[in-house]
Amino acid sequence: MALMIDMIVAVLTDSLSTLPKGFSTLAWLDDFLYLPEVLYALFFFWLICSGPGKFSVDYWLAGKLLR
């Protein structure tokens, strides 16, 4: 979780200013998703959701849904 927060802060403080201005929304989103910090944050989010056994979100949801 801490690494995902770190990548979000990196995106918000540094990387957004490096994106070119005046692009269409789709071109801006394409450049935004290509930033390594954004890819790391998405990867960390995926790890949180599918993580290790009892500590993962899917284990918690399965327990709630099967009751």
N, C-alpha and C positions, 0 to 999 in steps of 0.2 A: 504494500500500500504506500509505503514511504517513497519508493522509487517512482510510482505513478504520479504522486504529488510533485515530486522533483521535476519530472518531465513536463507536467502541466505548467509549473512555474517557469521552466525554461522556454516553453512555447510562448507564454504570455509576456514575458519580459524581454526576450531577445529575438526570437525567430519571426514573430509576426511583423516586425518592422523591416525584415529583409525581403518580404514578399513584394513583388512589383504592384504598383497602384494602377487602376484603370482597366483591369482585366474583367471579363465577364465572370459571372458567379461560378460557372462550371470550370473555367480556366483557373480561377483563384482557388477553388476547392481542390483541383488537381495538384496545384503547386503546394497547397497546405498539407495534403495527405502524403506528399512525397518527403516532407521534412522528417529527418530521423527521430526527432523528439516525439512527434505525433505517432509514428509507427511504434516506438517504444512504449508510449502510454497505452496504445491499443493492445499491444502484446501483454503488458502488465495487467490490464483489465481482463483480458482473456484468461490469464493465469489465476487471477482472483476468482473468476467464475468457475473454472474447471479444475482448480487446484487439487491438492493432495487429500484425498479421502474425507475424513471427518471434518476437516477444516474448510471445505469448499462450499460455495454457494449452492451448487447442484445437490450436494448431500443434504444440506439444510432444507432445500425446497422439496426434495423427495420425501423427507421425513414429514413435512407439513402436508403434502398432497396425499400421502398414503394413509393418513390417520382417518 
